[in-house]
Amino acid sequence: MKTNLNIIGVLLVLAFGCVNGTKKESENVIKAKHITAADILGNPEYLAISYGGYRQKSRDIQPTIAELKEDMKILSAMGIKILRTYNVQLQQAPNLLKAISELKKEDKSFEMYVMLGAWIDCQNAWTDMEPNHEVESEQNAEEIDRAVALAKAYPDIVKIIAVGNEAMVRWATSYFVRPNVILKWVNHLQGLKKSGELPKDLWITSSDDFSSWGGGDSSYHTEDLKELIKSVDYISMHTYPMHNSHYNPAFWLVPENETNLSESEKIESAMQRALKFSQKQHDSVTNYINSLGVNKPVHLGETGWSTVSNGHYGINGSRATDEYKSGRYHELMRNWTNKDKISCFYFEAFDEKWKDSHNSKGSENHFGLINLEGQAKYALWDLVDKGVFKGLTRDGNDIIKTYNGNKEALMKDVLAPPSIVEVGVHN
């Protein structure tokens, strides 16, 4: 009876504290829970996004700590709690971790985690010499060492290390490596976990195209890839129907039986086909790894949709890029991945003009959900209406809607895809 009374007493004390407005006990419970990658990946309460904070045409001009903190507050307001970065060669990733750490000290409720990318290259990558895809860059070891140091310095923030970005897919002709290189470094990191040098619940992966994970061409089905699939903690795959609207357009073009639909109906049908395109690629990777007797999560390390293109995806090409289609794709992907508990590191948070610095209207510059003027693109108009950005700015600009929130004006820039009949493609 004494034990029961003690339990009741403790409960009354906790209840009394909550009634009196003290949240100390509940905060301590939250703080005491050690959040891991297993907790946040596939959890719709932890939305993910790919992040770069570069404002200028060159990455030589790094975002400041203040600018990074400004971006973190914006993303947090959007419900984002996991960021993906791409390299630790430059100062952005270390500064980002410092910025998040400072925000956590300033506000105990602030929550943000990082999938830390370690860039991997082949020998002679990004030089005037011929890339040697059979030999890795001598810089890879230093990159891995930097990632390890940051993961050890910020274990409360870094929950995942990704070895390489599209480093195994063969169309990355400037730098790709063979799977044995990625396997080597994944095994190295897994070994550091076993020895206790890295946290045992830190997850290790590589983030690459669906085909690199065995979801497409069977020539990728090597023994090294099979071993890599067994060695990573989960699969991080990329899928881009927007790019394939040019390179693999059969799914995108308006079929003959839809030529009499209205323009809006053609657009919606195309976006539904784009969704199915991504779902099919996800299924293809899942099916391949299952065929190996492996059962691991397959999350989306990247997918996105640019809003501007004066090249393959614009008015003279596949007509894929505009804010409406981008917004609709974002909505469809979030709905699907949240429902199926798949993390989607949507590409990307903000426009970055360094990616195609000599062509301001190049599609790579315009994947952001927020443009360089701090305007929320159509995908985020509903969040502006909800007031989530109230009091927040980016580079001195309030977060307002593009097109002054005029959907009619926005839709004037939206075109239906070309039809199969129009371009002369036959099934």
Disulfide bonds with the S-S distance in Angstrom:
none
